[in-house]
Amino acid sequence: MKESVYLIGGRAVGKSSIGVRLARKLGYRFFDTDTLITDECGCSVAEIVARDGWQSFREHEKHVLRQLGLQKSCVVATGGGAILHREQWLELKKLGIVIWLKADTAILRERISGDQNSMGQRPSLTGKDVCQELEDVLTERNPLYRETADFIIDSGKMTVDEIVQAIEQICTATDRE
């Protein structure tokens, strides 16, 4: 089996909640790229962006992805925009399985609207309402997610436990190849 599992996808697809349970199930360490960045900077994503701009946040994100490439036996929940660091993904794909978690836009809007922490921690990319910009951002990023992913799972149609079980089966099957 490849050493790590990388979860990619847009906001609110469940990367963190799925990642925590998957890591526990596999006996791996769990990392969330946004949490690593905010811990390193000592402030929220919204504060980093307000203070230094999106480009600065993306540089922190690239650095964190490089560092995570040195880790073994881990599950990594990446921020929705981490997929923009294409050169990093060429390396990470050699080290682990990349799972694209996706869901219908209506489901994602509902999840975002119902999570006040998400709204405060993750600023808009375009200046639009976060729910309004969701479709534009996914239209831009979905081809990158598709190109990068080894496997695709619809997190809008399954429970967290079902998704964890499916990914565990993928890891087991990959181990036999």
C-alpha positions as CSV (number, residue, x, y, z in Angstrom):
1,M,0.0,0.0,0.0
2,K,1.1,3.5,-0.7
3,E,2.2,5.3,2.5
4,S,-0.5,8.0,2.8
5,V,-4.0,9.0,1.8
6,Y,-4.7,12.5,0.5
7,L,-8.3,13.8,0.5
8,I,-9.1,16.5,-2.0
9,G,-12.2,18.4,-2.9
10,G,-14.2,21.6,-2.4
11,R,-15.4,23.1,0.8
12,A,-17.8,21.1,2.9
13,V,-17.3,17.7,1.2
14,G,-16.3,16.2,4.5
15,K,-12.5,16.0,4.1
16,S,-11.7,16.7,7.8
17,S,-14.4,14.6,9.4
18,I,-13.8,11.7,7.1
19,G,-10.0,12.1,7.4
20,V,-10.1,11.9,11.2
21,R,-12.1,8.7,11.2
22,L,-10.1,7.1,8.4
23,A,-6.8,7.8,10.1
24,R,-8.1,6.2,13.3
25,K,-9.3,3.2,11.3
26,L,-6.0,2.8,9.5
27,G,-3.9,3.5,12.5
28,Y,-2.4,6.5,10.7
29,R,-1.7,10.1,11.8
30,F,-4.2,12.8,10.6
31,F,-3.2,16.2,9.3
32,D,-5.5,19.0,8.1
33,T,-3.6,21.5,5.9
34,D,-5.7,24.5,6.9
35,T,-5.1,23.6,10.6
36,L,-1.4,23.3,10.1
37,I,-1.3,26.7,8.4
38,T,-3.4,28.4,11.0
39,D,-1.3,26.9,13.9
40,E,1.9,28.0,12.2
41,C,0.6,31.6,11.6
42,G,-1.3,31.9,14.9
43,C,-4.5,33.1,13.3
44,S,-7.4,31.9,11.2
45,V,-7.5,31.6,7.4
46,A,-9.7,34.6,7.2
47,E,-7.2,36.7,9.3
48,I,-4.2,35.5,7.1
49,V,-6.1,36.5,4.0
50,A,-7.2,39.8,5.4
51,R,-3.7,40.6,6.6
52,D,-1.5,39.2,3.8
53,G,-3.8,38.2,0.9
54,W,-4.7,34.9,-0.8
55,Q,-1.2,34.6,-2.4
56,S,0.4,34.6,1.0
57,F,-2.0,31.9,2.2
58,R,-1.2,29.8,-1.0
59,E,2.5,30.1,-0.3
60,H,1.9,28.7,3.3
61,E,-0.2,26.0,1.8
62,K,2.5,25.0,-0.7
63,H,5.0,24.8,2.1
64,V,2.7,22.6,4.2
65,L,2.1,20.2,1.3
66,R,5.9,19.9,0.8
67,Q,6.3,19.1,4.5
68,L,3.5,16.5,4.4
69,G,5.2,14.8,1.5
70,L,7.9,13.8,4.0
71,Q,5.4,12.2,6.4
72,K,4.5,8.5,6.1
73,S,1.4,6.6,7.1
74,C,-0.9,9.6,7.4
75,V,-4.2,10.8,6.2
76,V,-4.2,14.4,4.9
77,A,-7.3,16.6,4.5
78,T,-6.4,19.4,2.1
79,G,-7.9,22.8,1.7
80,G,-10.2,23.2,-1.3
81,G,-7.6,25.3,-3.1
82,A,-4.6,23.0,-2.4
83,I,-5.3,21.4,-5.8
84,L,-3.9,24.6,-7.4
85,H,-0.4,23.5,-6.4
86,R,0.0,21.2,-9.4
87,E,3.7,20.6,-9.0
88,Q,3.2,19.4,-5.4
89,W,0.6,16.9,-6.5
90,L,3.0,15.3,-9.0
91,E,5.1,14.4,-6.0
92,L,2.3,13.5,-3.5
93,K,0.7,11.1,-6.0
94,K,3.9,9.1,-5.9
95,L,3.6,8.8,-2.2
96,G,0.0,8.1,-1.6
97,I,-3.5,7.5,-2.8
98,V,-5.5,10.7,-3.8
99,I,-9.2,10.5,-3.1
100,W,-11.5,13.2,-4.5
101,L,-14.5,13.7,-2.3
102,K,-17.3,15.5,-4.1
103,A,-21.0,16.3,-3.7
104,D,-23.7,18.1,-5.5
105,T,-23.5,21.8,-5.2
106,A,-27.0,22.0,-3.4
107,I,-25.7,19.7,-0.7
108,L,-22.5,21.7,-0.3
109,R,-24.5,25.0,-0.1
110,E,-26.7,23.5,2.6
111,R,-23.6,22.3,4.6
112,I,-21.9,25.6,4.3
113,S,-25.0,27.6,5.3
114,G,-25.5,25.4,8.4
115,D,-21.9,25.8,9.6
116,Q,-21.3,29.2,11.1
117,N,-17.7,28.2,11.9
118,S,-17.0,27.5,8.3
119,M,-18.4,30.9,7.2
120,G,-16.2,32.8,9.7
121,Q,-13.0,30.8,9.1
122,R,-13.0,30.6,5.3
123,P,-13.3,33.9,3.5
124,S,-14.7,34.4,0.1
125,L,-12.3,34.0,-2.8
126,T,-14.1,36.4,-5.1
127,G,-15.8,38.8,-2.8
128,K,-19.2,37.1,-3.5
129,D,-21.2,35.3,-0.8
130,V,-19.4,32.0,-0.1
131,C,-22.4,30.0,-1.2
132,Q,-22.8,32.0,-4.4
133,E,-19.2,31.6,-5.4
134,L,-19.2,27.9,-4.8
135,E,-20.3,26.9,-8.3
136,D,-17.8,29.2,-10.0
137,V,-14.9,27.8,-7.9
138,L,-15.9,24.2,-8.4
139,T,-16.3,24.7,-12.2
140,E,-12.7,25.9,-12.2
141,R,-11.3,23.3,-9.9
142,N,-13.2,20.1,-10.8
143,P,-11.0,19.4,-13.8
144,L,-8.0,19.6,-11.5
145,Y,-9.5,17.4,-8.9
146,R,-10.5,14.9,-11.6
147,E,-7.0,14.9,-13.2
148,T,-5.3,14.4,-9.8
149,A,-7.6,11.9,-8.2
150,D,-6.9,8.2,-8.1
151,F,-10.4,7.5,-6.9
152,I,-13.6,9.6,-6.7
153,I,-16.2,9.2,-3.9
154,D,-19.5,11.1,-3.8
155,S,-19.7,12.2,-0.1
156,G,-23.2,13.6,-0.7
157,K,-24.6,10.1,-1.2
158,M,-22.9,8.1,1.6
159,T,-22.4,8.4,5.4
160,V,-19.0,9.2,6.9
161,D,-18.7,5.5,8.0
162,E,-19.6,4.2,4.5
163,I,-17.0,6.5,3.0
164,V,-14.3,5.5,5.5
165,Q,-15.1,1.8,4.7
166,A,-14.9,2.5,0.9
167,I,-11.5,4.2,1.3
168,E,-10.2,1.4,3.5
169,Q,-11.2,-1.1,0.8
170,I,-9.4,1.0,-1.8
171,C,-6.3,1.0,0.3
172,T,-6.5,-2.7,0.8
173,A,-7.0,-3.4,-2.9
174,T,-4.1,-1.1,-3.8
175,D,-2.0,-3.0,-1.3
176,R,-2.5,-6.2,-3.3
177,E,-1.5,-4.7,-6.7
